[in-house]
Amino acid sequence: MSKAHILVVDDQDSIRHFVAKALEDEGHTVQTAGSVREARAAIERDMPDMAFLDLKLPDGTGIELLREIKRLQPEVSIVLMTAFGELETAVEAMSAGAFWFLKKPFQHEELIAIANRALESQKIWLELRRLRHQAFADEDYLHSSAPSMQEAYAIAEQVARGDTTSVLIEGESGTGKEYFANLIHRMSARHAMPFVEINCAAIPSELLESELFGHEKGAFTDARTQKQGLMELAHGGTLFLDEIGEMSPMLQVKLLRVLERRTLRRVGGTKDMSVNVRIISATNQDLEKMVREGSFREDLYYRLKVVPLFVPPLRERREDVLPLARLFMERFAKQFKKGFKDVGPSAERLLTDYPWPGNIRELKNLMERTVLLESGERLEAQHLKLASRGRSSAEASLGQRVDEAVTGPIGPEGIAFEAILEEIERALILRASHATKWNQSKTAEMLNLKRDKLRYRMKLYEIQSAEEAQEAAAREASPPRSSAA
């Protein structure tokens, strides 16, 4: 193990002396501090390779100091020391970038083992960090400059340095959750071992157990031979469970056992087998709501969500739309031997204004269809006519009329100014109402209107509330009552 410069911060002299002596005996250079102020002064003099930080200090917390160090030097390995050991604190520490959470009192061997693991992980992480830039050129992705994505990248980098820390990736369908799971694996010390993925929604629950845990010969009617499960196949590597919210309650119990004991038992088996696997899960559902409703286990939820990672939808990072569109256009033009080389202004406007409910997956599919079916050197709005499938016919028609009114010539009949403005207002109110599930307060906030003005416009344009619309639909669907004989 290479020797390192290590900072030890604790307000107890005995702890500082014990940790420093143990690390110095291993050949490391150790600097100590008894407070946040002293630690800051030490860092200004010489940034350490690694730090052991007490959670509670006289003038602050170890987590505050951790965040300061990570902002200055993200690759520093940091271990938090505490006598409290609360799960919430551990989650906060790991989310902030801690390598490990060391509960006092700890033994000499435990301290040295964690130091060695942290420094080895740091070495591997530094060697693998270059893979991030290579990975951004993958088939379905491109490096994003959006602040929300920068945060996701930072969390992925930090959590990759942990060995067994579970990660829950949340976000809408098509945002790139699988990409982030793969990225974490490739930047981790497990990169040379298998990355195994399974979509929990794509396999019937009665078969998913056998797929995950394997089965013994004769365990059920069609079990003619012994079969290894995906957890065994992922031993030493990473198991990615996509659509984790679709997992049945029975399998949730079994998965929880694997996370707690690091052992599994095949279907029909009688022996427990040790398994060394990191679990990364993903969902586009609200798992917290499912926990409240009782359809997802609370203990499993917190086991999976040691570190949460949110992938924002494409509509919230519109600066990514055109770079991704050009990336996909160039790749499909090369694949289909087409001449498209650039995206014209009209296509740019259409692409950036579109809400992208299907996110990156929808954009990729659109570009594949368009490049395959259209011809030319510059992609224009008329080439993207298939994109109108994502909009209602009314919205598409309105958009066309607005474009004609704004950019087209004004004929002798003039422009229906009031009518077009009314249509625009009505369309915006309807879109905002659907987005907020007809909550008038939230709709007014989204449109930057006062609630009474929103109500006035809804009445003016005869826009019904959700309840009124349902009642009207029910009245229309009900058969007329026959008169009494």
MOCOR-V894165 format. One record per pair of residues at least 12 apart in sequence whose ideal C-beta (glycine too) atoms are under 8 Angstrom apart, sorted by the first residue. I is the first residue (numbers start at 0). J is the second residue. Records with the same first field share a line. If there is no record, write none. Layout:
I=J / J
//
This chain:
0=25 / 115 / 118 / 119
1=118 / 122
2=25 / 26 / 27 / 28
3=27 / 28 / 47 / 48 / 49 / 118
4=27 / 28 / 29 / 30 / 45 / 47 / 48 / 49
5=22 / 27 / 28 / 29 / 30 / 47 / 48 / 49 / 50 / 51 / 114
6=29 / 30 / 31 / 32 / 38 / 41 / 42 / 47 / 49 / 50 / 51
7=19 / 22 / 29 / 30 / 31 / 32 / 50 / 51
8=31 / 32 / 33 / 34 / 35 / 37 / 38 / 50 / 51 / 52 / 53 / 56 / 61 / 64
9=31 / 33 / 51 / 53 / 56 / 80
10=33 / 34 / 53 / 55 / 56 / 57
11=53
12=33
14=53 / 80 / 103
15=31 / 33
18=51 / 110
19=31
21=107 / 110 / 111
22=110 / 111 / 114
25=111 / 114
27=114
30=45 / 47
33=56 / 57
34=56 / 57 / 58 / 59
35=56 / 57 / 58 / 59 / 60 / 63 / 64
36=58
38=52 / 64
39=64 / 67
42=67 / 68 / 71
46=68 / 71 / 72 / 75
47=75
48=75 / 76 / 118 / 121
49=75 / 76 / 77 / 78 / 114 / 117 / 118 / 121
50=65 / 68 / 75 / 76 / 77 / 78
51=77 / 78 / 80 / 101
52=64 / 65 / 77 / 78 / 79 / 80
53=79 / 80 / 81
54=79 / 80 / 81 / 83 / 88 / 92
55=81 / 83
61=79 / 80 / 81 / 92
62=79 / 88 / 91 / 92 / 95
65=77 / 79 / 92 / 95 / 96 / 97
66=95 / 96
69=95 / 96 / 157
73=96 / 153 / 156 / 157
74=121 / 124 / 125 / 128
75=121
76=98 / 117 / 118 / 120 / 121 / 160
77=96 / 97 / 98
78=97 / 98 / 99 / 100 / 101 / 113 / 114 / 117
79=92 / 97 / 99 / 100 / 101
80=101 / 103 / 105
81=100 / 101 / 102 / 103
82=102 / 103 / 104
84=100 / 102
86=301
88=100
89=305
90=304 / 305 / 306
93=158 / 161 / 164 / 305 / 306
94=154 / 306 / 307
96=157
98=113 / 116 / 117 / 120 / 160 / 161
99=113 / 116 / 117 / 161
101=113
116=162
119=188
120=160 / 161 / 162 / 188
121=160
123=187 / 188
124=156 / 159 / 160 / 186 / 187 / 188
127=159 / 185 / 186 / 187 / 190
128=156 / 186
130=185 / 186 / 190
131=152 / 156 / 182 / 186
134=181 / 182 / 185
137=178
138=330
139=175 / 178 / 359 / 363
140=175 / 178 / 359
141=319 / 322 / 323 / 326
143=316 / 318 / 319
144=318 / 319
145=311 / 315 / 316 / 318 / 319
147=309 / 311 / 315 / 316
148=310 / 311 / 316 / 319
151=179 / 308 / 309 / 310 / 311
154=306 / 308
155=179 / 182 / 183 / 186 / 308
156=186
158=183 / 306 / 308
159=182 / 183 / 184 / 186 / 187
160=187
161=187 / 306
162=187 / 188 / 189 / 277
163=275 / 277
164=277 / 305 / 306
165=258 / 277 / 278 / 279 / 280 / 302 / 303 / 304 / 305 / 306
166=180 / 183 / 278 / 279 / 280 / 305 / 306 / 307 / 308
167=243 / 280 / 281 / 282 / 286 / 303 / 304 / 305 / 306 / 307 / 308
168=180 / 279 / 280 / 281 / 282 / 308 / 309 / 310
169=281 / 282 / 283 / 286 / 307 / 308 / 309 / 310
170=281 / 283 / 309 / 310 / 311 / 312
171=283 / 312 / 358
172=283 / 357 / 358 / 360
173=313 / 357 / 358 / 359 / 360 / 361
174=310 / 311 / 312 / 313 / 358 / 359
175=310 / 358 / 359
176=241 / 281 / 283 / 310
177=196 / 239 / 241 / 281
179=308 / 310
180=194 / 196 / 237 / 239 / 279 / 281
181=194 / 239
183=237 / 279
184=236 / 237 / 239 / 277 / 279
187=237 / 277
189=235 / 236 / 237 / 277
192=233 / 234 / 235 / 236 / 237
193=232 / 233 / 234 / 235 / 236 / 237
194=233 / 236 / 237 / 239
195=229 / 232 / 233 / 236 / 237 / 238 / 239
196=238 / 239 / 240 / 241
197=210 / 211 / 229 / 238 / 239 / 240 / 241
198=241 / 242
199=240 / 241 / 242 / 243 / 244 / 245 / 246
200=241 / 242 / 245
201=242
204=246 / 247 / 249 / 250
207=246 / 247 / 250
208=249 / 250 / 253 / 266
209=222 / 226 / 228 / 266
210=228 / 229
211=228 / 229 / 230 / 250 / 253 / 254
212=228 / 230 / 253 / 263 / 264 / 265 / 266
213=225 / 226 / 227 / 228 / 230 / 231 / 265 / 266
214=226 / 228 / 265 / 266 / 267 / 268
215=265 / 266 / 267 / 268
216=267
217=267
218=265 / 266 / 267 / 268
219=266 / 267
222=266 / 267
225=265
226=265
228=263 / 265
230=257 / 263 / 274 / 276
231=263 / 272 / 274
233=276
234=274 / 275 / 276
235=275 / 276
236=276 / 277
237=276 / 277 / 278 / 279
238=276 / 277 / 278 / 279
239=279 / 280 / 281
240=254 / 278 / 279 / 280 / 281
241=280 / 281
242=281 / 282 / 283
243=280 / 281 / 282 / 286 / 303
244=282 / 284 / 286 / 289 / 295
248=294 / 296
251=295 / 296 / 299
252=296
254=278 / 299
255=296 / 298 / 299 / 302
257=274 / 276 / 278
258=278 / 299 / 302 / 303
259=302
261=273 / 274 / 275
262=274
278=303
280=303
286=300 / 304
287=300
312=355 / 358
313=355 / 358 / 359 / 362
314=354 / 355
317=351
320=350 / 351 / 355 / 362
321=342 / 347 / 350 / 351
323=359 / 362 / 363
324=342 / 350 / 362 / 366 / 378
325=341 / 342
327=362 / 363 / 366 / 367
328=342 / 366 / 369 / 370 / 378
331=366 / 367 / 370 / 371
332=370
335=370 / 371
337=370 / 371 / 374
338=374 / 375 / 376
339=370 / 373 / 375 / 376 / 377 / 378
340=376 / 377
341=376 / 377 / 378
342=377 / 378
343=377 / 378 / 379 / 380
345=379 / 380 / 381
346=378 / 379 / 380 / 382 / 383
348=380
349=380 / 383 / 386
350=362 / 383 / 386
353=386 / 389 / 390
354=389
355=389
356=389
357=389
361=389
365=383 / 385 / 386
368=385
369=382 / 383 / 385
372=385
393=426
394=426
397=422 / 423 / 426
400=419 / 422
401=419 / 423
404=419
421=460
424=456 / 460
425=460 / 462
427=446
428=442 / 446 / 453 / 456 / 457 / 460 / 462
429=462
431=445 / 446
432=462 / 465
436=465
437=464 / 465 / 466
439=453 / 454 / 464
//
